[in-house]
Amino acid sequence: MMTQSYLNDLHELAFVYNEIKTYLPSFLKLFHCLKERHILNEKQISKFFRYANYDLADLTEFNVLVIT
């Protein structure tokens, strides 16, 4: 039997997919790139995007290739 929480999670997943579906290939490339470098927690991801916001050259601290 499906619980209300499960149904809410499915609804949220469908909403997120609808928001990113046109960018999904790029989103997945970024995710895999970050995952390979063990940049998975909120603090690390926040730091990554803080650097990306200012200068992509500074991303060498993370050894991340620029995704095109």
VMD Tcl script that builds the backbone (N, CA, C; Angstrom):
set m [mol new atoms 204]
animate dup $m
set s [atomselect $m all]
$s set {name element resname resid chain x y z} {
  {N N MET 1 A 0.832 -1.177 0.000}
  {CA C MET 1 A 0.000 0.000 0.000}
  {C C MET 1 A 0.883 1.250 0.000}
  {N N MET 2 A 0.549 2.207 -0.851}
  {CA C MET 2 A 1.325 3.447 -0.932}
  {C C MET 2 A 0.928 4.394 0.190}
  {N N THR 3 A 1.937 4.933 0.846}
  {CA C THR 3 A 1.671 5.889 1.906}
  {C C THR 3 A 1.575 7.291 1.326}
  {N N GLN 4 A 1.027 8.190 2.113}
  {CA C GLN 4 A 0.915 9.586 1.679}
  {C C GLN 4 A 2.294 10.181 1.433}
  {N N SER 5 A 3.263 9.832 2.277}
  {CA C SER 5 A 4.625 10.331 2.115}
  {C C SER 5 A 5.217 9.890 0.776}
  {N N TYR 6 A 4.997 8.623 0.422}
  {CA C TYR 6 A 5.489 8.093 -0.852}
  {C C TYR 6 A 4.863 8.842 -2.022}
  {N N LEU 7 A 3.565 9.074 -1.942}
  {CA C LEU 7 A 2.877 9.801 -3.010}
  {C C LEU 7 A 3.365 11.241 -3.112}
  {N N ASN 8 A 3.631 11.870 -1.967}
  {CA C ASN 8 A 4.178 13.231 -1.975}
  {C C ASN 8 A 5.559 13.258 -2.615}
  {N N ASP 9 A 6.370 12.230 -2.308}
  {CA C ASP 9 A 7.709 12.147 -2.906}
  {C C ASP 9 A 7.627 11.984 -4.421}
  {N N LEU 10 A 6.695 11.161 -4.884}
  {CA C LEU 10 A 6.508 10.983 -6.325}
  {C C LEU 10 A 6.064 12.280 -6.986}
  {N N HIS 11 A 5.173 12.994 -6.327}
  {CA C HIS 11 A 4.714 14.281 -6.855}
  {C C HIS 11 A 5.883 15.263 -6.945}
  {N N GLU 12 A 6.706 15.305 -5.894}
  {CA C GLU 12 A 7.865 16.200 -5.887}
  {C C GLU 12 A 8.861 15.816 -6.981}
  {N N LEU 13 A 9.096 14.529 -7.165}
  {CA C LEU 13 A 9.989 14.058 -8.217}
  {C C LEU 13 A 9.469 14.466 -9.595}
  {N N ALA 14 A 8.186 14.310 -9.824}
  {CA C ALA 14 A 7.592 14.701 -11.100}
  {C C ALA 14 A 7.724 16.207 -11.319}
  {N N PHE 15 A 7.547 16.981 -10.266}
  {CA C PHE 15 A 7.686 18.439 -10.356}
  {C C PHE 15 A 9.124 18.823 -10.712}
  {N N VAL 16 A 10.090 18.219 -10.023}
  {CA C VAL 16 A 11.502 18.525 -10.286}
  {C C VAL 16 A 11.863 18.123 -11.709}
  {N N TYR 17 A 11.438 16.939 -12.126}
  {CA C TYR 17 A 11.720 16.492 -13.496}
  {C C TYR 17 A 11.162 17.476 -14.509}
  {N N ASN 18 A 9.956 17.931 -14.298}
  {CA C ASN 18 A 9.338 18.873 -15.220}
  {C C ASN 18 A 10.140 20.169 -15.309}
  {N N GLU 19 A 10.738 20.568 -14.197}
  {CA C GLU 19 A 11.534 21.793 -14.164}
  {C C GLU 19 A 12.866 21.643 -14.902}
  {N N ILE 20 A 13.498 20.467 -14.838}
  {CA C ILE 20 A 14.854 20.312 -15.383}
  {C C ILE 20 A 14.932 19.449 -16.641}
  {N N LYS 21 A 13.811 18.942 -17.134}
  {CA C LYS 21 A 13.864 17.949 -18.214}
  {C C LYS 21 A 14.629 18.422 -19.445}
  {N N THR 22 A 14.555 19.691 -19.795}
  {CA C THR 22 A 15.287 20.152 -20.978}
  {C C THR 22 A 16.789 20.257 -20.702}
  {N N TYR 23 A 17.163 20.314 -19.431}
  {CA C TYR 23 A 18.574 20.426 -19.046}
  {C C TYR 23 A 19.111 19.126 -18.470}
  {N N LEU 24 A 18.341 18.072 -18.526}
  {CA C LEU 24 A 18.711 16.817 -17.874}
  {C C LEU 24 A 20.077 16.282 -18.311}
  {N N PRO 25 A 20.410 16.250 -19.597}
  {CA C PRO 25 A 21.742 15.740 -19.963}
  {C C PRO 25 A 22.880 16.545 -19.315}
  {N N SER 26 A 22.776 17.862 -19.314}
  {CA C SER 26 A 23.811 18.688 -18.684}
  {C C SER 26 A 23.814 18.509 -17.173}
  {N N PHE 27 A 22.636 18.427 -16.589}
  {CA C PHE 27 A 22.511 18.217 -15.154}
  {C C PHE 27 A 23.165 16.903 -14.745}
  {N N LEU 28 A 22.937 15.847 -15.520}
  {CA C LEU 28 A 23.530 14.550 -15.213}
  {C C LEU 28 A 25.040 14.560 -15.396}
  {N N LYS 29 A 25.547 15.268 -16.413}
  {CA C LYS 29 A 26.998 15.397 -16.584}
  {C C LYS 29 A 27.619 16.079 -15.376}
  {N N LEU 30 A 26.984 17.154 -14.929}
  {CA C LEU 30 A 27.484 17.861 -13.748}
  {C C LEU 30 A 27.438 16.961 -12.528}
  {N N PHE 31 A 26.332 16.260 -12.333}
  {CA C PHE 31 A 26.201 15.359 -11.193}
  {C C PHE 31 A 27.299 14.303 -11.196}
  {N N HIS 32 A 27.531 13.664 -12.338}
  {CA C HIS 32 A 28.553 12.617 -12.416}
  {C C HIS 32 A 29.949 13.189 -12.193}
  {N N CYS 33 A 30.197 14.367 -12.710}
  {CA C CYS 33 A 31.483 15.026 -12.500}
  {C C CYS 33 A 31.716 15.294 -11.013}
  {N N LEU 34 A 30.714 15.825 -10.346}
  {CA C LEU 34 A 30.827 16.096 -8.908}
  {C C LEU 34 A 30.923 14.802 -8.116}
  {N N LYS 35 A 30.162 13.802 -8.506}
  {CA C LYS 35 A 30.175 12.520 -7.803}
  {C C LYS 35 A 31.542 11.851 -7.894}
  {N N GLU 36 A 32.164 11.884 -9.073}
  {CA C GLU 36 A 33.497 11.299 -9.251}
  {C C GLU 36 A 34.522 11.936 -8.322}
  {N N ARG 37 A 34.299 13.205 -8.003}
  {CA C ARG 37 A 35.229 13.944 -7.146}
  {C C ARG 37 A 34.760 14.019 -5.703}
  {N N HIS 38 A 33.745 13.227 -5.386}
  {CA C HIS 38 A 33.201 13.139 -4.028}
  {C C HIS 38 A 32.729 14.483 -3.492}
  {N N ILE 39 A 32.193 15.292 -4.380}
  {CA C ILE 39 A 31.592 16.575 -3.992}
  {C C ILE 39 A 30.090 16.332 -3.945}
  {N N LEU 40 A 29.634 15.788 -2.815}
  {CA C LEU 40 A 28.250 15.352 -2.756}
  {C C LEU 40 A 27.439 15.995 -1.639}
  {N N ASN 41 A 28.108 16.535 -0.635}
  {CA C ASN 41 A 27.285 17.103 0.437}
  {C C ASN 41 A 26.975 18.569 0.160}
  {N N GLU 42 A 26.008 19.075 0.874}
  {CA C GLU 42 A 25.502 20.430 0.619}
  {C C GLU 42 A 26.591 21.492 0.759}
  {N N LYS 43 A 27.462 21.338 1.749}
  {CA C LYS 43 A 28.533 22.313 1.974}
  {C C LYS 43 A 29.506 22.342 0.793}
  {N N GLN 44 A 29.900 21.176 0.310}
  {CA C GLN 44 A 30.825 21.099 -0.824}
  {C C GLN 44 A 30.191 21.644 -2.095}
  {N N ILE 45 A 28.947 21.307 -2.338}
  {CA C ILE 45 A 28.258 21.782 -3.541}
  {C C ILE 45 A 28.081 23.289 -3.487}
  {N N SER 46 A 27.756 23.807 -2.314}
  {CA C SER 46 A 27.612 25.249 -2.142}
  {C C SER 46 A 28.935 25.959 -2.440}
  {N N LYS 47 A 30.036 25.395 -1.935}
  {CA C LYS 47 A 31.359 25.981 -2.185}
  {C C LYS 47 A 31.696 25.923 -3.675}
  {N N PHE 48 A 31.386 24.805 -4.318}
  {CA C PHE 48 A 31.619 24.655 -5.752}
  {C C PHE 48 A 30.918 25.759 -6.537}
  {N N PHE 49 A 29.643 25.971 -6.244}
  {CA C PHE 49 A 28.890 26.989 -6.977}
  {C C PHE 49 A 29.302 28.406 -6.610}
  {N N ARG 50 A 29.778 28.597 -5.392}
  {CA C ARG 50 A 30.290 29.909 -5.014}
  {C C ARG 50 A 31.513 30.242 -5.869}
  {N N TYR 51 A 32.406 29.278 -6.055}
  {CA C TYR 51 A 33.562 29.487 -6.927}
  {C C TYR 51 A 33.114 29.701 -8.369}
  {N N ALA 52 A 32.187 28.887 -8.828}
  {CA C ALA 52 A 31.726 28.979 -10.214}
  {C C ALA 52 A 31.079 30.323 -10.495}
  {N N ASN 53 A 30.471 30.903 -9.489}
  {CA C ASN 53 A 29.810 32.192 -9.658}
  {C C ASN 53 A 30.814 33.309 -9.914}
  {N N TYR 54 A 32.027 33.155 -9.401}
  {CA C TYR 54 A 33.027 34.220 -9.531}
  {C C TYR 54 A 34.031 33.983 -10.649}
  {N N ASP 55 A 34.562 32.782 -10.715}
  {CA C ASP 55 A 35.606 32.539 -11.701}
  {C C ASP 55 A 35.777 31.045 -11.926}
  {N N LEU 56 A 35.496 30.590 -13.131}
  {CA C LEU 56 A 35.633 29.170 -13.415}
  {C C LEU 56 A 37.068 28.687 -13.288}
  {N N ALA 57 A 38.025 29.571 -13.467}
  {CA C ALA 57 A 39.431 29.168 -13.328}
  {C C ALA 57 A 39.737 28.714 -11.906}
  {N N ASP 58 A 39.044 29.257 -10.915}
  {CA C ASP 58 A 39.273 28.879 -9.528}
  {C C ASP 58 A 38.789 27.472 -9.205}
  {N N LEU 59 A 38.079 26.844 -10.125}
  {CA C LEU 59 A 37.568 25.508 -9.875}
  {C C LEU 59 A 38.669 24.453 -9.906}
  {N N THR 60 A 39.903 24.858 -10.183}
  {CA C THR 60 A 41.003 23.893 -10.178}
  {C C THR 60 A 41.198 23.290 -8.793}
  {N N GLU 61 A 40.736 23.981 -7.756}
  {CA C GLU 61 A 40.810 23.417 -6.398}
  {C C GLU 61 A 40.047 22.107 -6.348}
  {N N PHE 62 A 38.996 21.993 -7.150}
  {CA C PHE 62 A 38.178 20.797 -7.173}
  {C C PHE 62 A 38.601 19.836 -8.262}
  {N N ASN 63 A 39.556 20.230 -9.113}
  {CA C ASN 63 A 39.946 19.421 -10.265}
  {C C ASN 63 A 38.739 19.085 -11.140}
  {N N VAL 64 A 37.925 20.053 -11.379}
  {CA C VAL 64 A 36.714 19.866 -12.178}
  {C C VAL 64 A 36.936 20.437 -13.569}
  {N N LEU 65 A 36.619 19.650 -14.554}
  {CA C LEU 65 A 36.685 20.132 -15.930}
  {C C LEU 65 A 35.451 20.961 -16.207}
  {N N VAL 66 A 35.591 21.967 -17.016}
  {CA C VAL 66 A 34.444 22.765 -17.418}
  {C C VAL 66 A 33.582 21.917 -18.341}
  {N N ILE 67 A 32.309 21.853 -18.043}
  {CA C ILE 67 A 31.372 21.031 -18.821}
  {C C ILE 67 A 30.751 21.887 -19.893}
  {N N THR 68 A 30.855 21.431 -21.124}
  {CA C THR 68 A 30.250 22.183 -22.231}
  {C C THR 68 A 29.166 21.372 -22.878}
}
mol reanalyze $m
mol bondsrecalc $m
mol representation Tube
mol addrep $m
